[in-house]
Amino acid sequence: MKTMTAKLILSYLLLCCIGLSSFAQTESSPEIYTIVEKKAEFVGGEEAMFKYIGENLSYPESARDEGIQGLVYVTFVIIETGKVTDVKVLRGIGGGCDEEAVRVVRSMPDWIPGTQRGKEVRIQYNLPIRFTLTKKKKKKKATSNRNR
């Protein structure tokens, strides 16, 4: 009987400790917003961001060889200091394109932080990054009209 009571008390204490630790984690984690009064902004604006991505994105050789193209959807958080964090692929296309999209987003310079009620806050963004193969023009052989 004493052993069973001791086990119940131990189980109760263990559950209480687990509950308190998870409560402490949620209380200390700052909220991540998706809609705010003033959105975080890439320095120079959206056009500058697309230019940055275009200049820094490399088409993975394996994707090029396999003819893989399409959109990679990436999600990330801009924290209160403007740093890009928590970069993840929401939907990928494979062939190394997912990893390349994550690499480029992680390498972005600091953004201008977004605000809510006058306070800088964490903001989540979703960004589609397009991988498109361009067809190389084949050189045409010189033809002559003499034999026609």
C-alpha positions in Angstrom: 0.0 0.0 0.0 2.8 2.4 0.9 4.6 1.6 -2.3 1.5 2.4 -4.4 1.0 5.6 -2.5 4.6 6.6 -3.0 4.4 5.9 -6.8 1.2 8.0 -7.1 2.8 10.9 -5.3 6.0 10.6 -7.4 3.8 10.5 -10.6 1.9 13.5 -9.4 5.1 15.5 -8.7 6.6 14.4 -12.1 3.4 15.6 -13.9 3.5 18.9 -12.0 7.2 19.5 -12.9 6.5 18.8 -16.6 3.5 21.1 -16.6 5.5 23.9 -14.9 8.4 23.5 -17.4 6.1 23.7 -20.4 4.3 26.7 -18.8 7.6 28.5 -18.3 8.6 27.8 -22.0 5.4 29.3 -23.4 5.6 32.3 -21.1 9.1 33.2 -22.1 8.6 32.7 -25.8 7.8 36.0 -27.5 4.8 36.0 -29.8 5.3 35.7 -33.5 2.9 37.9 -35.5 1.7 37.4 -39.0 -0.3 40.7 -39.2 1.1 43.9 -37.7 0.6 47.6 -37.9 3.9 48.1 -39.6 5.5 45.2 -41.5 9.2 44.4 -41.4 10.9 45.6 -44.5 14.0 44.6 -46.4 16.3 47.6 -46.6 15.5 49.2 -50.0 12.1 47.6 -50.2 10.6 44.6 -52.0 12.3 45.4 -55.3 15.7 45.4 -53.6 14.9 42.1 -51.9 14.0 40.4 -55.2 17.3 41.9 -56.7 19.2 40.4 -53.8 17.6 37.0 -54.2 18.3 37.1 -58.0 21.9 38.0 -57.6 22.6 35.5 -54.8 20.6 32.5 -55.9 22.4 29.7 -57.7 20.6 27.1 -59.7 21.6 23.7 -58.3 23.4 21.6 -60.9 21.4 18.5 -60.0 18.1 20.4 -60.5 19.4 21.8 -63.8 20.4 18.3 -65.0 17.1 16.8 -64.0 15.1 19.7 -65.5 13.6 20.6 -62.1 11.9 24.0 -61.9 9.1 25.6 -59.9 8.4 27.4 -56.7 10.0 26.8 -53.3 7.9 28.3 -50.5 10.0 29.4 -47.6 8.9 30.7 -44.2 11.0 32.7 -41.8 10.8 35.1 -38.9 12.2 38.6 -38.7 13.0 39.2 -35.0 13.0 42.5 -33.1 16.5 43.3 -34.2 15.7 42.7 -37.9 17.7 39.5 -38.1 16.3 36.6 -40.2 15.7 33.4 -38.2 13.8 30.1 -38.2 14.1 29.6 -42.0 12.2 26.5 -43.2 10.8 25.1 -46.4 7.0 25.0 -46.5 6.8 23.4 -49.9 9.8 22.4 -52.0 10.6 21.0 -55.4 13.8 19.0 -54.6 17.0 18.7 -56.6 18.8 21.0 -54.1 16.5 24.0 -54.8 15.0 23.8 -51.3 18.4 24.0 -49.7 19.5 26.8 -52.0 16.4 28.9 -51.2 17.0 28.4 -47.5 20.6 29.4 -47.9 19.8 32.6 -49.7 17.1 33.7 -47.2 19.5 32.9 -44.3 22.1 35.1 -45.9 19.9 38.1 -46.2 21.1 41.3 -44.4 19.2 42.6 -41.4 15.7 44.0 -42.2 14.0 47.0 -40.7 12.0 45.4 -37.9 8.2 45.6 -37.9 6.2 47.1 -35.1 2.9 46.5 -33.3 1.6 49.2 -30.9 4.9 51.1 -31.3 7.0 48.1 -30.2 9.3 46.1 -32.3 8.0 42.5 -32.6 8.7 39.2 -34.3 7.0 38.7 -37.7 6.6 35.6 -39.8 6.9 35.8 -43.5 6.2 33.3 -46.3 8.2 33.9 -49.5 7.9 32.0 -52.8 11.2 31.7 -54.6 11.0 30.7 -58.3 13.5 28.4 -60.0 13.2 28.6 -63.8 15.4 27.1 -66.4 16.1 29.1 -69.4 16.6 27.4 -72.8 19.9 28.0 -74.4 19.5 29.0 -78.0 21.2 26.5 -80.3 23.5 27.8 -82.9 22.0 27.2 -86.3 24.2 25.6 -88.9 24.9 27.8 -91.8 22.8 26.9 -94.7 23.2 27.6 -98.3 20.5 28.3 -100.9 22.6 26.9 -103.8 21.2 23.4 -103.6 17.6 24.3 -103.6 
